[in-house]
Amino acid sequence: MMGKTYTAANGQVVTDEMIDAWCESYERGEFPDGEHAVGGIVHGRPPLSGEGTATLSVKIPLGMKEAIRRRAAAEGMTPSEFARAALSEKLLAAG
């Protein structure tokens, strides 16, 4: 019985059988035929900036922390991402 087919963003038709074969290769720790790594393995999170980073600690009311957490979650962000975005907006607005 033929499995379902999908069309990738680049137009390639992909079948369930192709996906199963790829999964078997990956589970053996191999790349499927025709695939290869494009670079070294990067461990950890990518850097936020090319200039390096520093930690900034601020004290805020508990209610504000919870508001930041809720708003960040609503926007699909972590609280740290939300805080960086808010600080960037303020700095950009200041010119």
N, C-alpha and C positions, 0 to 999 in steps of 0.2 A: 504494500500500500504506500502510495506517495505521500510524504509529509507536506506540511504547509510551506509556502514560499513567501519570502519577504524581499523587499527592494531596499537596498541601502541608499544612503544619501547620495553616493556617487553613481547610482544606477545599477550596481552589481546585484544580481539576483542571488539570494541566499536561501538555502533549503534547510529543513530540520536535520537532514542527514549531514550536511556540511557542518552545522553547529555541533552535532554529536561528535563528529570526527575531530573537530578543533578541541572540544572539551577533553576528549581522550588524550590528545597530544599534550595539552597543558597539564593534565593530571599526571602524566609521565615525566613532567618537567622538560618537555621539548616544545619547540615551535612547530606549528603545522607547516606542511609543505608550502614553500614560497614566502613564508614570513621570517622576519629577522628583527633583532633588536636594532634600534636606531641610535643608541647611546648607552652609556653606562647606567647602572642602577643607582638611583638617587635615594638615599635613606633620609627619612624625616621630611619635614615640611619645607616647601620651597621658601627662599628668603622673601621678606616683604619688600625689600628695597636693595638696590645695588650699592647703597652707601653704608649699609650696616644698620643695626637697630639698637635701641636703648629702651629700658623699661621706665615708665613714668607711673608712679603710684600717687593716687589721689584719694582723699577721704570724702565720701558722699553719704548722705542720709540713707538709711535702709530702704525707705520708700522709693527713693530715686533709683537705687540699684535694682529693685524689683521692676520698676517702670522700664528701665533700660533693658532688662532681661526679656520682658514681655514684648516690647517694641522690636527688639532685635529678632526674636523668634518669629514675629509676624512678618518681618522682612526677609526671613531666611538667612539671618546672620548670627554670628556669635556676639556676645556682648562686647568683646574686644574689637571685632570688625565694626560694630555699630559705633563705638566710641571713637575709633580712628576716623571713620567717615564723618562723624559730627565735628571732630576737631579740624579735619581738612576743610570742611565747608566753612567753618568759622574763619579759618586762616585765609582761605581764598576770598571770602567776602571782605576781609579787612584789606585785601590788596597787598 
